[in-house]
Amino acid sequence: MNHNTPLSPRPLHHLAEAHRRVLTAAQLREHGVSAAESAERCRRGGPWQQILPGVFLLHPGPPTSEERLHAVLMYAARGPLPRPAPKVPAQPTAQDPRRPVYAEAMVTGLAALTLHGFAAAPALPSLERIDVLVERGRRLRSTGCARIVRTAGLPVADLVTGLPVAPVPRALADAVAGLSDAGTVRRLLTEAVRGGYCEPAAVVRELTSARLLARPHVVDAVDLLLAEGRALAEDRLYRMVREYGLPDPVWNVDLRLPGGPHLGGLDAYWPEQAVAVELDTRASRQGEDAQGAEYARKREHLERLGVTVVHITPRKLRDALEQQAAVVRTALMAAADRDPAAYVVVLPR
């Protein structure tokens, strides 16, 4: 057979984009290419190659990083589902709606972190294998450049350059599971928080779910992660008070009843208005129920004494700083209409 002979009424020479240079056996059949013809074209010296079981690369040279990504997704998915083209032609973008959507699979681990833009993650060409996340129970095995990672339930994927990519917390957990170098783990977790990719609590939840907190080097990295996350949240809280013209509170204090018990620590407190702000940075490694109950008890006790407690999460400070400033300002203004709070002792924490 001559390799230049047209193989079907739907010739393949027009396929130029990476996701079109990589096709499954089923897609080739749609183009009229039989299994025998595909095998012939993949013989030594032929114009094609089989990059993964049932997945073909339509050129003889090494695959690009983008082609490898599409190949592992095609292998792990039940096939790419083409999105309908828009009625009005549009200029292609990084997330072109006409590109394929892969069902039941997404890139995870180090490759996903690289796609998300992590500087501490390795370049895609240096990765021998690309982790791909699938539902538990799928009959797939790791092979070639595809490493199968299983989960009881797929998260909602982020679209990055048109590819389904695991959210950062899940991708971090899958990456950390395969890493033994403490420095690399620490750099990845730190960048996740400093870079604003996610909150520490979300990372800790995924690491806990993956049972990775029994590893000493992971525990040490998580301790640094939580400290980093709290420091960033505190900086945003200081900035909120300064930039939105709130009266200065007393910072980082403990409240006590005169001669009585300790009432709890607070991140900011306005004594004249009896208004407190507490950063909700829960990231319990044994589950959040105990910490949640402790937060609730402290809040109820303080509010019985007439202290208004505003709980703010790091995510709200990051994504809605002005809105959180308005919440605190409203609580301060409402103090004039409330009964006076009980006298409490304010001590440095």
TAURBEL-V925380 format. One record per run of one state. SS is the DSSP state (h for helix, s for strand, l for the rest). FROM is the first residue (numbers start at 1). TO is the last residue. If there is no record, write none. Layout:
ss:SS from:FROM to:TO
ss:SS from:FROM to:TO
This chain:
ss:l from:1 to:17
ss:h from:18 to:21
ss:s from:22 to:24
ss:h from:25 to:30
ss:l from:31 to:34
ss:h from:35 to:41
ss:l from:42 to:48
ss:s from:49 to:52
ss:l from:53 to:54
ss:s from:55 to:57
ss:l from:58 to:64
ss:h from:65 to:76
ss:l from:77 to:79
ss:s from:80 to:82
ss:l from:83 to:99
ss:s from:100 to:102
ss:l from:103 to:105
ss:s from:106 to:107
ss:l from:108 to:108
ss:h from:109 to:116
ss:l from:117 to:123
ss:h from:124 to:126
ss:l from:127 to:129
ss:s from:130 to:135
ss:l from:136 to:142
ss:s from:143 to:143
ss:l from:144 to:145
ss:s from:146 to:151
ss:l from:152 to:157
ss:s from:158 to:160
ss:l from:161 to:162
ss:s from:163 to:165
ss:l from:166 to:167
ss:h from:168 to:177
ss:l from:178 to:181
ss:h from:182 to:194
ss:l from:195 to:199
ss:h from:200 to:209
ss:l from:210 to:215
ss:h from:216 to:243
ss:l from:244 to:249
ss:s from:250 to:257
ss:l from:258 to:261
ss:s from:262 to:270
ss:l from:271 to:274
ss:s from:275 to:280
ss:l from:281 to:288
ss:h from:289 to:304
ss:l from:305 to:307
ss:s from:308 to:313
ss:h from:314 to:319
ss:l from:320 to:320
ss:h from:321 to:337
ss:l from:338 to:343
ss:s from:344 to:348
ss:l from:349 to:349
